[in-house]
Amino acid sequence: MAFGIPSSWLQGHKMPSQNDSEVPSGQSRPSTPWTEFGLLSFIIKQELSRIQTATLVRVDLCTNSGGLSPVGLVDVTPLVNQIDSTGTPYPHATIYNIPYLRIQGGTSAIIIDPKVGDIGVCVFASRDISKVKSSKQQSNPGSYRKFNFSDGMYIGGMLNGTPTQYIQFSDSGIKISSPTSVTIESPSIVLAGAVSQTGGGSTTFSGSVSSSGVSLSSHVHTGVVTGTSDTGTPI
């Protein structure tokens, strides 16, 4: 017995094709027999077609622009069109105010806000998350909707181009590259290892600089006689 249908009925009846990739979502083949099994299969497919799981989307707007701020929201448009039984495509409308993923633990975070035009993955919650979004607390679902486009969450980029600013991890080490500048802010910075400068350019320090306990900005040399001549070059 399958779906409450006696096995004796199933014998001698043509079953619907299992190759669903050739049949539009929620539709039946003209050759599918209009039987109790075919009707039940059609109803199940219709309901499954309403469930949203995950899809690729394009970022149309982001409330943040790389600044120091709480995690924001994005507006996205699903990139896989809807299609009817005749093959006519119907582009999706924009989904507004979708929370996006930031790698963060407590008050420590990596801030890389989405940019307009990014392609990424959007997943859809099994229940209405609107109250949790507004309160940021454990809450009841905002409605009875399930697996809905309105409850999407943008979790990052895919299918995007080559970056020009990046942190790169490889077998040869870690590379930080920026076309403009790199700023490190901290009350104390410790460099554990040899430091070298390549590629030219000057190095400027606004505070005191010491080497092996000797100040490079205010140390004195002993055993010299004051006069009008300059010292020799560093050796």
C-alpha positions as CSV (number, residue, x, y, z in Angstrom):
1,M,0.0,0.0,0.0
2,A,1.3,3.5,-0.9
3,F,-0.2,6.7,0.3
4,G,-3.3,4.7,1.4
5,I,-3.8,3.2,-2.1
6,P,-4.2,-0.6,-2.2
7,S,-1.5,-2.5,-4.0
8,S,-4.1,-4.2,-6.1
9,W,-5.1,-0.9,-7.6
10,L,-1.5,0.1,-8.4
11,Q,-1.0,-3.1,-10.5
12,G,-1.6,-2.4,-14.1
13,H,-1.7,1.5,-13.7
14,K,1.0,3.7,-15.2
15,M,3.0,5.6,-12.5
16,P,4.0,9.3,-13.0
17,S,7.5,9.9,-14.3
18,Q,10.2,10.3,-11.7
19,N,12.1,12.7,-13.9
20,D,10.7,15.8,-12.3
21,S,13.4,18.0,-14.0
22,E,11.5,17.7,-17.2
23,V,8.2,18.9,-15.6
24,P,7.6,22.5,-14.4
25,S,7.4,22.7,-10.6
26,G,3.9,22.0,-9.4
27,Q,2.7,20.8,-12.8
28,S,1.7,17.4,-14.2
29,R,2.4,15.7,-17.5
30,P,-0.4,15.4,-20.0
31,S,0.2,11.7,-19.9
32,T,-0.1,11.4,-16.1
33,P,-3.3,9.4,-15.4
34,W,-5.9,11.4,-13.4
35,T,-6.1,8.8,-10.6
36,E,-6.1,9.0,-6.8
37,F,-2.4,8.6,-6.8
38,G,-1.9,11.2,-9.6
39,L,-4.1,13.6,-7.7
40,L,-2.3,13.1,-4.4
41,S,1.1,13.4,-6.2
42,F,0.0,16.7,-7.8
43,I,-1.2,18.2,-4.5
44,I,2.1,17.3,-2.8
45,K,4.1,18.9,-5.6
46,Q,1.9,22.0,-5.4
47,E,2.6,22.3,-1.7
48,L,6.4,21.6,-2.1
49,S,6.6,24.4,-4.7
50,R,5.6,26.9,-2.0
51,I,8.6,26.0,0.2
52,Q,11.6,28.2,-0.1
53,T,15.0,26.7,1.0
54,A,18.0,28.5,-0.5
55,T,18.8,30.4,-3.7
56,L,21.3,32.7,-5.3
57,V,20.4,36.4,-5.0
58,R,21.8,39.8,-6.1
59,V,22.3,42.5,-3.5
60,D,20.4,45.7,-4.5
61,L,20.9,47.7,-1.3
62,C,22.9,47.5,2.0
63,T,22.2,49.7,5.0
64,N,25.9,49.7,5.9
65,S,28.9,50.8,3.9
66,G,31.9,49.4,5.6
67,G,31.8,51.7,8.7
68,L,32.0,50.7,12.3
69,S,28.3,49.9,13.1
70,P,26.0,47.1,14.1
71,V,25.2,44.5,11.5
72,G,22.7,45.9,9.0
73,L,20.2,44.7,6.4
74,V,20.2,44.1,2.6
75,D,17.6,44.2,-0.1
76,V,18.1,41.3,-2.5
77,T,16.5,39.9,-5.7
78,P,16.5,36.1,-6.4
79,L,18.3,35.4,-9.6
80,V,16.5,32.1,-10.6
81,N,13.3,33.2,-12.4
82,Q,10.0,31.7,-11.8
83,I,8.6,29.8,-14.8
84,D,5.1,28.7,-15.8
85,S,4.0,25.5,-17.6
86,T,4.6,27.1,-21.0
87,G,8.2,28.1,-20.2
88,T,7.4,31.8,-19.8
89,P,9.9,33.3,-17.2
90,Y,8.7,35.7,-14.5
91,P,11.6,37.5,-12.6
92,H,11.2,37.8,-8.9
93,A,10.5,41.0,-7.0
94,T,13.0,42.5,-4.5
95,I,13.0,41.0,-1.0
96,Y,13.5,43.8,1.5
97,N,15.3,44.0,4.9
98,I,17.1,40.7,4.9
99,P,19.7,40.3,7.7
100,Y,23.2,39.4,6.5
101,L,26.0,37.4,8.0
102,R,28.9,39.0,9.8
103,I,31.7,36.9,11.3
104,Q,31.5,38.1,14.9
105,G,32.0,36.8,18.4
106,G,31.0,39.2,21.2
107,T,32.4,42.6,20.4
108,S,35.1,41.1,18.0
109,A,34.2,41.1,14.3
110,I,35.5,41.1,10.7
111,I,33.6,43.9,9.0
112,I,33.0,43.2,5.3
113,D,29.6,44.7,4.4
114,P,27.9,43.5,1.2
115,K,28.1,45.7,-1.8
116,V,25.4,46.5,-4.4
117,G,25.7,44.0,-7.2
118,D,27.2,41.2,-5.1
119,I,25.9,37.7,-5.8
120,G,25.4,35.5,-2.8
121,V,23.3,32.8,-1.1
122,C,20.1,33.5,0.7
123,V,18.5,30.9,3.0
124,F,15.0,31.0,4.3
125,A,13.9,30.2,7.8
126,S,11.3,27.5,8.6
127,R,9.2,30.1,10.6
128,D,8.5,33.8,10.7
129,I,11.6,35.5,12.2
130,S,10.3,39.1,12.0
131,K,9.9,39.5,15.8
132,V,13.4,38.2,16.5
133,K,14.8,40.7,13.9
134,S,13.1,43.6,15.6
135,S,13.7,42.6,19.3
136,K,16.9,40.6,19.0
137,Q,15.5,38.4,21.7
138,Q,13.8,35.0,21.9
139,S,10.3,35.5,20.5
140,N,7.3,33.7,19.2
141,P,6.9,33.6,15.4
142,G,5.4,36.8,14.0
143,S,2.8,34.8,11.9
144,Y,2.0,31.3,10.8
145,R,4.0,31.5,7.5
146,K,6.7,28.9,6.9
147,F,9.7,28.7,4.5
148,N,8.7,32.1,3.1
149,F,10.8,34.6,1.0
150,S,10.1,37.2,3.7
151,D,12.2,35.3,6.2
152,G,15.4,35.2,4.3
153,M,19.0,35.5,5.6
154,Y,21.9,36.5,3.3
155,I,24.9,34.5,4.2
156,G,27.6,35.7,1.8
157,G,29.1,36.0,-1.6
158,M,29.3,33.5,-4.5
159,L,30.1,33.8,-8.2
160,N,31.8,37.2,-7.6
161,G,34.8,38.6,-9.4
162,T,38.5,39.0,-8.5
163,P,39.1,41.1,-5.4
164,T,41.5,44.0,-5.3
165,Q,41.7,44.3,-1.6
166,Y,42.0,41.1,0.4
167,I,43.6,38.9,3.1
168,Q,45.0,35.8,1.3
169,F,45.8,32.5,3.0
170,S,48.1,30.1,1.2
171,D,50.8,27.5,1.8
172,S,53.4,30.2,1.5
173,G,51.8,32.3,4.3
174,I,49.3,35.1,4.8
175,K,49.2,38.2,2.6
176,I,47.3,41.4,3.3
177,S,46.9,43.6,0.2
178,S,45.2,47.0,-0.2
179,P,45.4,49.4,-3.1
180,T,45.3,52.4,-0.7
181,S,46.5,51.9,2.8
182,V,46.5,49.6,5.8
183,T,45.8,51.0,9.3
184,I,46.3,49.1,12.5
185,E,45.0,50.8,15.6
186,S,46.0,49.5,19.1
187,P,47.4,50.9,22.3
188,S,50.2,48.4,21.9
189,I,51.5,46.5,18.9
190,V,53.9,43.6,19.3
191,L,55.8,42.3,16.3
192,A,57.3,38.8,17.1
193,G,59.8,38.2,14.3
194,A,62.1,39.9,11.9
195,V,60.6,43.0,10.1
196,S,61.7,44.1,6.7
197,Q,60.5,46.8,4.2
198,T,60.4,46.2,0.5
199,G,59.1,48.2,-2.4
200,G,60.6,51.5,-1.5
201,G,58.9,54.4,0.3
202,S,59.7,56.1,3.6
203,T,59.0,55.1,7.1
204,T,57.8,57.7,9.6
205,F,57.3,57.3,13.4
206,S,55.5,59.9,15.5
207,G,56.6,58.5,18.9
208,S,59.9,57.3,20.3
209,V,61.7,54.4,18.7
210,S,64.0,52.1,20.5
211,S,66.3,49.2,19.5
212,S,67.7,46.9,22.1
213,G,66.7,49.4,24.8
214,V,68.4,52.3,23.0
215,S,66.3,55.2,21.9
216,L,66.8,56.0,18.2
217,S,65.4,59.5,18.6
218,S,67.3,60.8,21.7
219,H,70.4,58.6,22.4
220,V,73.8,60.2,22.7
221,H,77.3,59.1,21.7
222,T,80.2,59.2,24.2
223,G,83.8,59.9,23.6
224,V,83.3,62.7,21.1
225,V,84.5,66.3,21.1
226,T,81.9,69.0,20.5
227,G,82.7,71.0,17.3
228,T,81.3,72.3,14.1
229,S,81.7,69.1,12.0
230,D,79.1,66.4,11.3
231,T,79.4,62.8,12.3
232,G,80.0,60.1,9.7
233,T,77.2,58.1,8.1
234,P,75.6,55.3,10.1
235,I,77.6,52.0,10.1
